[in-house]
Amino acid sequence: MSQPKEIFVRMDRCVGCHTCELACAVEHSTSKSIFSALSETPVPRKRLYVEAVERQNVPLLCRHCEDAPCARACLTGALTQDELTRIVSHDPDRCIGCWMCTMVCRYGVVGRLKEQRVAIKCDRCPDREVPACVAACPTRALVFTREENFAGIVRAQAASQVAQGYAMGKNE
Amino acid sequence: MKDKRLIPTVCPYCGVGCGFYLVVHEGGATGLEYRTDHPVNNGRLCAKGNAALEVLHHPDRLAYPMKKIRGRWERITWSEALNTVAAKLQASCDSNSPDSNAFLASAKCTNEENYLFQKLARLLGTNNVDHCARLCHAPTIVALAAAFGSGAMTNPLADLARADCIFVIGSNLAANHAPALHWIWAAKDRGAQVIVADPRHTATAWLANEFLQLKPGSDVALLNGMAHVIIAEGLADLNFIEGRTTGFGALAACVKEYTPQKVTALTGLAASQIVRAARTFARAEAATIAYCMGITQHTTGTDNVKAIANLLMLTGNIGRKATGFSPLRGQNNVQGACDMGALPNVYPGYQKVDDPEAMTKFSRAWHTDLDTRVGLALTEMFKAAHNKQLKAMLIVGENPLLSEPNLPFVREAIHNLNFLAVQDIFLTETARMADVVLPAASFAEKEGTFTNTERRIQLLRQALEPPGEARGDWQIIAALAARMGFPMHYASAAAIMDEIARLTPIYGGISHGRLNRRGGLQWPCWDHGHPGTSRLHVGQFTRGRGKFHVVHDRPPAEQPSREYPIVLTTGRVLEHWHTGSMSHRSAVLETLAPGSNVDLNPGDAARLGLMEGDGVEVLSRRGKIQGKVHADRRVPRGTVFMAFHWRDAPANELTNDAVDPQSKIPEFKVASVSVRPLRTRAAGP
């Protein structure tokens, strides 16, 4: 079976513009439009977070971990992991707001709906071919691809840097 | 959705000129869709672009003309509004001279509107017309006209992707031109080297293979230092210098003294960094320089740009693919406003007002006598208003009461005017001080063209009706002109463009019909068969031979003193745009960046006994503001950074209005200030 696509982050490319967060909130609104979305109840909420740390922005979003700790910790079955795609999805009707998932998530990406005591997290945009955050990222810091492809991108970049350094060394 | 229409449009924020589709349903804008086939942004938009529609239906939109009567705004009819403005402008003409009026055009408005506006000023007998390019890229126009003969970005943005070395100096393009960044990343993927020079460790600096954190105002020293290394190590492109330039001998003599050791002292950089940057730049097959306000907003602005031109000619990086000169422009149509002659010294197409031939040409076309004296620049207008030489001003879509340096002085200047009319889509800080306010249409509510940073003229289509009685700026200007005895009969914006094309050689082949295609056309476009020009100075410079200029390091106008020991440098943040008349009215952008900060190095903050979020007072020789401390390692010691977007802490209360003598741009980037805690913190454990 071929690998499923995942959302990867090219950390060095993130400029912290928060466009992904906007796109995420809008995609999960009823109207799917930025200014109608603002007046909706519940207020559309983002499911990924761009954190600024020293000299670097880090977009954090659900990694849909294998044997996902959040799904394991969920006592009501609100969080379940798909057999095939490995996407961890959340059913608000089953959620009791116990926040076990929030506590076990090492990335802090399980949030809360503002108006209701239920958890909220990345669902990988089931209605879309490419997740909204990835489509919106102006610098393409977010990449939706297979792991083997992503590693290939990183290797190509590393190789070109090594080659450049090598050429510079010969020129000195 | 039934009746849903997709209207292609151009983002109203910065000068990159990103395209997107406006979704219109039942006469209202309901959303936007990415336009992945657009040649500038390939569908990418920054946070501002994504939020661009929020201002359209905002309840604060001006919907009818207003007049201030005893300090209160009263709604008036268009007829009364236009009659009042016309009478006041004519009155100051009659009792004094036409030069007692001044006209401030707008880089937010279309080419057609700027053309009409400067025409109106000139028909009224004055060249006192300018716009905010004075505050951003005035030195670019002056310096490039001298060095190359044409003051605009030389290559298309997409060329960045093919460069082998990209040198970004004095530009935080990651924040201010974010969608353009993807071209640079594409270049990096190919192995391109990126050099970034900035006093702050900005988001753009993260791109850098070599980051040069230089002292504010030491740009000429760095650029001359790099030229020194390039010449000394035999890396200069002698064929290019020999074949296409003049003045090399003088440049070589000038940079001889800028040894890495000397430049180290001036810039605070290590000699090895300067040498490395010079070698990387000179050895690249195709190298390009992108710069912005960090280069221009200095009393040495024109010299800074000339030093950049020197470096490009020295290495033969001009007139070819993926090379050249990228002055990144900050407003959607600031390039166009310059092209249209909304400047005190030139008619449309940079034809000089003091050139008798140009004067005669426009005088014939407009059926009137024209003045050959150069008018007042924006920065001079407020000085003239202050000493009451200027009586009346008409300001379109600009907000000098937040954007000008030394705001206390500008407030007094505007107070001293007999009459001020402001044409805008919101009641800005400047509009609040006006006598009459005229409600205008936004980018989605009118026809016209915008010219982006890479000289790309793009068509703007009307998607919505303006709110209430608001009208397109060109319609307002035409109606005003008619009331002053200059009938302007234009059926549409397209008809205005036809007149522009007749009088402006670089726009000679432009018509709305031809622009009705993806990506528009890039000027110069000489005639209706001409395909436009994506790269300038190929084979030959506009002025013939490129000219090297001798420029020397000069210190900023204001030096730190005992009383004002800290250097204030100003700039912008990604989430907001200039004076915020639009971005502060966007709920999304306000959520992302809710307030102003005074950014200090944590070391300086600790020395002053300040913690994150503490209130401080920042004082300069001109004014003072209060703000909240943000301790930020990206700001070097001895420096404080403030964005100028906020009304509650306007950085421009503090900035220095000393100007570059050649281009008259003020020194926004360097002012001396002191920072004081608002409350003394109790001595604690």
HADDOCK unambig.tbl for C-alpha pairs under 7 A between the chains (distance, minus, plus):
assign (segid A and resid 12 and name CA) (segid B and resid 206 and name CA) 6.91 0.50 0.50
assign (segid A and resid 15 and name CA) (segid B and resid 174 and name CA) 6.13 0.50 0.50
assign (segid A and resid 15 and name CA) (segid B and resid 203 and name CA) 5.74 0.50 0.50
assign (segid A and resid 17 and name CA) (segid B and resid 46 and name CA) 6.62 0.50 0.50
assign (segid A and resid 17 and name CA) (segid B and resid 47 and name CA) 5.96 0.50 0.50
assign (segid A and resid 17 and name CA) (segid B and resid 574 and name CA) 6.44 0.50 0.50
assign (segid A and resid 18 and name CA) (segid B and resid 47 and name CA) 6.51 0.50 0.50
assign (segid A and resid 19 and name CA) (segid B and resid 46 and name CA) 6.10 0.50 0.50
assign (segid A and resid 19 and name CA) (segid B and resid 47 and name CA) 4.81 0.50 0.50
assign (segid A and resid 33 and name CA) (segid B and resid 30 and name CA) 6.48 0.50 0.50
assign (segid A and resid 33 and name CA) (segid B and resid 31 and name CA) 4.97 0.50 0.50
assign (segid A and resid 34 and name CA) (segid B and resid 31 and name CA) 6.39 0.50 0.50
assign (segid A and resid 35 and name CA) (segid B and resid 54 and name CA) 5.98 0.50 0.50
assign (segid A and resid 136 and name CA) (segid B and resid 44 and name CA) 6.53 0.50 0.50
assign (segid A and resid 137 and name CA) (segid B and resid 44 and name CA) 6.89 0.50 0.50
assign (segid A and resid 138 and name CA) (segid B and resid 44 and name CA) 4.61 0.50 0.50
assign (segid A and resid 138 and name CA) (segid B and resid 45 and name CA) 5.57 0.50 0.50
assign (segid A and resid 138 and name CA) (segid B and resid 46 and name CA) 5.98 0.50 0.50
assign (segid A and resid 138 and name CA) (segid B and resid 178 and name CA) 6.84 0.50 0.50
assign (segid A and resid 138 and name CA) (segid B and resid 179 and name CA) 5.30 0.50 0.50
assign (segid A and resid 138 and name CA) (segid B and resid 182 and name CA) 6.98 0.50 0.50
assign (segid A and resid 139 and name CA) (segid B and resid 179 and name CA) 6.62 0.50 0.50
assign (segid A and resid 139 and name CA) (segid B and resid 181 and name CA) 6.18 0.50 0.50
assign (segid A and resid 139 and name CA) (segid B and resid 182 and name CA) 4.98 0.50 0.50
assign (segid A and resid 157 and name CA) (segid B and resid 189 and name CA) 5.78 0.50 0.50
assign (segid A and resid 160 and name CA) (segid B and resid 191 and name CA) 5.17 0.50 0.50
assign (segid A and resid 161 and name CA) (segid B and resid 191 and name CA) 6.15 0.50 0.50
